[in-house]
Every structure is written in C-alpha cells, then in structure tokens.
C-alpha cells in the first residue's frame, strides 16, 4: 500500500496523524481476520473512498483516535482517505466546498479511473466494524439506480449530513454548488444547521428543471450512522455483546458499521472510551453471541 497515496491531505500542511508500522501490521492482521470471520464478502465492488476534514488546531487525542479508525479501515480495504486540512471558505461550509473540489478532480480523470462513490464522514465518528466494505451499502449496478446520486439518513432533526455517500459526478457537483449558493440567494432563510439545512431543503425541492428528490435515497438511520447515548454507559454493553432493555434501535451495537458522536458535549471523552471498547472487542465477527450482533446485509438487499 502506498500510504502517501492512501492518506491524501488537502492544504499547506499534512494533518493526518502518524500511521506507523505497528498500525499497518494490525490493519493487515485485521483484514485476514475479517476474511475468515465476516458473514459477508469484505471485497469492494465499487471504486470507493472516504473524505473528512480537520482544519484549525492540531488533532486532540479523541479526534486522532477517530481518524486512526478511518485510516485503518482504508488500509484494510485498500481505499483512500481524503482530508481537508485548511479552510477553503468560512466555517462549516468548508465541507461542501471541499467535496465540490474532489468531484471536479475526479471529473478530470478518465471515467475508468474515477472514484464511483465517496463516503463523507465527520471527524467525530468511529468505525466500529472494520470488516464491512462500503460497497455493501450501495445500490446494485443496474440502470434502475442510475439516478441515485446521494445516500443519507434522517435523524430526529431531519437530514444528517455528518455521514453520507455521494457519486462524484456532474449532478452532484451541481448539487454542491447549489448548497454553497443557498445562503447568498436566500439570505433571509434561517438555516439552523447551516449546510446540512441547506442540503435538506434543496433535496426536498422541485423546480421546472429538476426534481432533486429523484436523486436522493433516504436509508435507515442505523445502517452507517448509529448514535451512541450521551455518556459512557453503553460501552460495557457493547463489549459484552448485549442489548439492554430500552436501548433504542439507532444506538450502536456489535455488527454496526459506525458510531457518530454528533452534538455530544462530552464527545472527546466518549470517543476515547469507545476506542477502548473497540480494542477490547477486536474483530466483532470472531466473537460469540451472534444474536446480539446486527448484520444489515439482508436489510440493505431488501431496501434496494
């Protein structure tokens, strides 16, 4: 694996944490474990990548741990991580400007070399299941799904743009440009969650030229965007592979792909605690207690 190619920084500085030979070896060991234990193929069937951002100050221990989970995942699956390291535009709108630039870069390549799907993940996310390939969430390669260009979930507040899939194509570039333009063309609209609210409103809109909703697949929340409860009360249950009474369906359990600590005031400590839990569990598919593991493979097939 060429790590300078796998981990791609955008900006005047390199903002990835160190990924030493010990971490590389652990990733290779985990891949071998996944190949033997996972109840699904771990091979990617699309050309895929991860994208995230970390601008401003250096990574704190929690975010370093989270980014390491992304780097380990990309090493296991021989994909790439693209990270924005410096501001392009003010504030949280950086994300959309960065993703638009990635799409432009991909469109400049021959079609056979372009990425087919990219997963945006906020830096406050931990990958829980290093075995599951990104392709396992994506639609079949048939013409019936040619218009599906964006895949995301809704939480209690509507669209969550902290984790979502997109195709790097012309339609998506047009969509990202519309999101960036939204606060300028509609300055009186109150966007509670900034770019996320703009994305939600555009995807719900129809114009004479475009029905944006035709290009958006809203998938179940728990597929790739599970929310841990605030505090560290659920890590012990996760390690033991049990689902406590009253544990909501969108909370992470063994077998889930990712935990997203969106809006948690104590998320730095929580990410560290969940990182310790992941170390204790190891390859989730190797353990016992299959009845407590959530394998979404059938749900995904039925959805598409």
Secondary structure as GFF3:
##gff-version 3
##sequence-region A 1 304
A	DSSP	alpha_helix	3	6	.	.	.	ID=ss1
A	DSSP	beta_strand	7	10	.	.	.	ID=ss2
A	DSSP	alpha_helix	21	37	.	.	.	ID=ss3
A	DSSP	beta_strand	48	53	.	.	.	ID=ss4
A	DSSP	alpha_helix	61	77	.	.	.	ID=ss5
A	DSSP	beta_strand	80	84	.	.	.	ID=ss6
A	DSSP	three_ten_helix	91	93	.	.	.	ID=ss7
A	DSSP	alpha_helix	94	107	.	.	.	ID=ss8
A	DSSP	three_ten_helix	111	113	.	.	.	ID=ss9
A	DSSP	beta_strand	117	121	.	.	.	ID=ss10
A	DSSP	beta_strand	125	127	.	.	.	ID=ss11
A	DSSP	three_ten_helix	134	137	.	.	.	ID=ss12
A	DSSP	three_ten_helix	143	145	.	.	.	ID=ss13
A	DSSP	beta_strand	150	155	.	.	.	ID=ss14
A	DSSP	beta_strand	158	166	.	.	.	ID=ss15
A	DSSP	alpha_helix	170	185	.	.	.	ID=ss16
A	DSSP	alpha_helix	195	203	.	.	.	ID=ss17
A	DSSP	three_ten_helix	212	215	.	.	.	ID=ss18
A	DSSP	beta_strand	216	218	.	.	.	ID=ss19
A	DSSP	alpha_helix	235	240	.	.	.	ID=ss20
A	DSSP	beta_strand	258	260	.	.	.	ID=ss21
A	DSSP	alpha_helix	267	281	.	.	.	ID=ss22
A	DSSP	three_ten_helix	284	286	.	.	.	ID=ss23
A	DSSP	three_ten_helix	290	292	.	.	.	ID=ss24
A	DSSP	alpha_helix	297	303	.	.	.	ID=ss25
###
